[in-house]
Amino acid sequence: MTVQSLEIDSDLRLRVVDIVNEELELEDGELTEDGHFIEDYDSDSLTLITVVSRIEKELGHVLPKEELESLTTLRVLLAAVAGCAARNA
């Protein structure tokens, strides 16, 4: 997946960041846009599936299954959510 420069609503962005922080058990300020979920934050694929599931359930944005493996950083995840939001608008 190519990271697109789509605008994401600030409230939606905060909600995604909150979900990632909770699931990766990070403190506010630890998460960066380019930090790799698995390599930098000692996460695993099951945790990332939980992140995506919560985004789908709580925020109503269903991420394409073929993109799941590419969701490795917050920047990529936010671009995917922004793409879903744009398609659903």
HURA-V133371 format. One line per field, one symbol per residue. ss: DSSP state (H for helix, E for strand, C for the rest). burial: b if it has 24 or more other ideal C-beta (glycine too) atoms within 12 Angstrom, else e. A space follows every 50 residues. Layout:
# HURA-V133371
ss=???
burial=???
This chain:
# HURA-V133371
ss=CCCCCCCCCHHHHHHHHHHHHHHHCCCCCCCCCCCEHHHHHCCCHHHHHH HHHHHHHHHCCCCCHHHHHHCCEHHHHHHHHHHHHHHHC
burial=eeeeeeebeeebbebbbebbbebbebeeeebeeebebeeebebeeebbee bbebbeeebebebeeebbeebbbbbbbbbbbbbbbeeee
